[in-house]
Amino acid sequence: MTYQLYPGGYTPKSQRPPTVQPDGKRFAVSLDYPDTARQISSNAWAAIDQNRLVPSPRAIELYRLALLVYTAYTRIPRRLAFNNWERDLVLHVPVAETEPWLKVRDLVSDLLSFVTGDHWRVEFFQSKRSRPPRQDKLWEKGSHPDKDTV
């Protein structure tokens, strides 16, 4: 069985991303916006605003990819796999521009498969939705860190 995960709220209401296939089970997961019932809670955006950080669009897309990977890895039980281990997982990731991501799609899928022992496929679809609105109160109270590297 193939399990497909995609973030809710990145396409018009009640529509799935264009990359979602009709086979297997499909799950909409709310990553940044509370648009669906299955929401991943995180204080990442609050921490970003509190520290007055402005992540690049590519960094935001990588964050969303990581959240989808984490969600699939921790929420799809291995006992549901055909051999109780290797799951077939497909992620549908919203990005501003698909071309740069399509160049590394196979590399990302191979990396995830090697690290987890699962079968991964990563699909990218175009979405104009950027990060959630900035929390102005946190931004005003916050301060920019004095470090420039992590």
C-alpha positions as CSV (number, residue, x, y, z in Angstrom):
1,M,0.0,0.0,0.0
2,T,1.3,3.4,-0.9
3,Y,0.8,6.3,1.6
4,Q,0.7,9.8,0.2
5,L,1.1,12.8,2.4
6,Y,0.5,16.4,1.4
7,P,0.1,19.6,3.3
8,G,-3.5,21.0,3.5
9,G,-4.1,24.6,2.6
10,Y,-1.7,24.9,-0.4
11,T,-4.4,24.3,-3.0
12,P,-7.9,25.7,-3.3
13,K,-10.3,24.2,-0.7
14,S,-11.2,20.5,-1.1
15,Q,-8.6,20.0,-3.9
16,R,-5.5,17.9,-3.7
17,P,-2.2,18.9,-5.1
18,P,-1.9,18.0,-8.8
19,T,0.9,15.4,-8.1
20,V,-1.4,13.2,-5.9
21,Q,-2.3,9.9,-7.5
22,P,-5.6,8.1,-7.1
23,D,-3.9,4.9,-5.7
24,G,-3.1,4.2,-2.1
25,K,-4.1,6.2,1.0
26,R,-3.9,9.9,1.0
27,F,-3.5,12.2,4.0
28,A,-3.7,15.9,4.2
29,V,-1.5,17.3,7.0
30,S,-1.6,20.9,8.2
31,L,2.0,22.1,8.6
32,D,1.8,25.9,8.7
33,Y,-1.8,26.7,8.5
34,P,-4.6,25.1,10.6
35,D,-6.6,24.1,7.6
36,T,-7.0,20.4,8.2
37,A,-7.8,18.1,11.1
38,R,-4.3,16.5,11.2
39,Q,-2.1,19.4,12.4
40,I,1.6,19.2,13.3
41,S,2.1,21.6,16.2
42,S,5.4,23.5,16.2
43,N,6.6,26.7,17.6
44,A,9.1,27.2,14.8
45,W,7.3,30.3,13.3
46,A,7.0,31.9,16.7
47,A,10.7,31.4,17.3
48,I,11.6,32.8,13.9
49,D,9.5,35.9,14.6
50,Q,10.8,36.3,18.1
51,N,14.3,36.3,16.8
52,R,13.5,38.6,13.9
53,L,14.7,36.1,11.3
54,V,13.7,36.1,7.7
55,P,14.3,32.7,6.2
56,S,14.7,32.4,2.4
57,P,11.9,30.8,0.4
58,R,14.2,27.7,-0.2
59,A,14.8,27.3,3.5
60,I,11.0,27.4,4.2
61,E,10.5,24.8,1.5
62,L,13.2,22.6,3.1
63,Y,11.5,23.0,6.4
64,R,8.2,21.8,5.0
65,L,9.8,18.8,3.3
66,A,11.4,17.9,6.7
67,L,8.1,18.2,8.5
68,L,6.4,15.9,5.9
69,V,9.3,13.4,6.2
70,Y,9.0,13.4,10.0
71,T,5.2,13.1,9.9
72,A,5.3,10.1,7.5
73,Y,8.1,8.4,9.3
74,T,6.5,8.7,12.8
75,R,2.8,8.3,11.9
76,I,2.7,5.5,9.3
77,P,3.1,2.3,11.2
78,R,5.6,-0.2,9.8
79,R,3.2,-3.0,10.6
80,L,1.1,-1.8,7.7
81,A,3.9,-2.5,5.2
82,F,3.8,-5.6,3.1
83,N,6.7,-7.1,5.0
84,N,6.1,-5.2,8.3
85,W,9.1,-2.9,7.6
86,E,9.5,-1.2,4.1
87,R,6.7,1.3,3.6
88,D,5.9,3.0,0.3
89,L,5.7,6.7,1.1
90,V,5.0,9.6,-1.3
91,L,5.4,13.2,-0.2
92,H,3.8,16.1,-2.0
93,V,5.8,19.3,-1.2
94,P,4.6,22.8,-2.1
95,V,7.4,25.0,-3.5
96,A,7.5,28.4,-5.2
97,E,9.5,27.0,-8.2
98,T,9.6,23.3,-9.0
99,E,12.6,23.3,-11.4
100,P,15.4,23.5,-8.7
101,W,13.7,20.9,-6.6
102,L,13.1,18.5,-9.5
103,K,16.9,18.5,-10.2
104,V,17.5,17.0,-6.7
105,R,14.3,14.9,-6.3
106,D,15.9,11.5,-7.0
107,L,18.8,12.4,-4.7
108,V,16.4,13.3,-1.9
109,S,14.3,10.1,-2.4
110,D,17.5,8.0,-2.4
111,L,18.8,9.6,0.7
112,L,15.5,9.1,2.6
113,S,15.3,5.5,1.4
114,F,18.8,4.8,2.6
115,V,18.4,6.4,6.0
116,T,15.0,4.8,6.8
117,G,14.8,1.6,4.9
118,D,11.5,2.7,3.3
119,H,10.6,3.4,-0.3
120,W,10.2,7.2,-0.7
121,R,9.1,9.3,-3.6
122,V,9.1,13.0,-3.4
123,E,6.9,15.1,-5.6
124,F,7.0,18.9,-5.8
125,F,4.1,21.1,-6.9
126,Q,3.9,24.8,-7.4
127,S,2.3,26.9,-4.7
128,K,2.3,30.6,-4.2
129,R,1.5,30.4,-0.5
130,S,4.5,31.5,1.5
131,R,5.1,31.4,5.2
132,P,2.3,32.1,7.7
133,P,1.7,35.7,8.5
134,R,4.3,37.2,10.8
135,Q,3.4,37.5,14.4
136,D,3.9,41.2,14.9
137,K,3.8,41.2,18.7
138,L,6.6,38.6,18.9
139,W,8.6,40.5,16.2
140,E,8.4,43.8,18.1
141,K,9.3,42.3,21.4
142,G,12.1,40.2,19.9
143,S,15.7,40.9,19.1
144,H,17.9,39.7,16.3
145,P,20.6,37.3,17.4
146,D,24.1,38.6,17.4
147,K,25.4,35.4,15.7
148,D,25.5,35.0,12.0
149,T,26.1,31.2,11.7
150,V,24.7,28.0,13.2
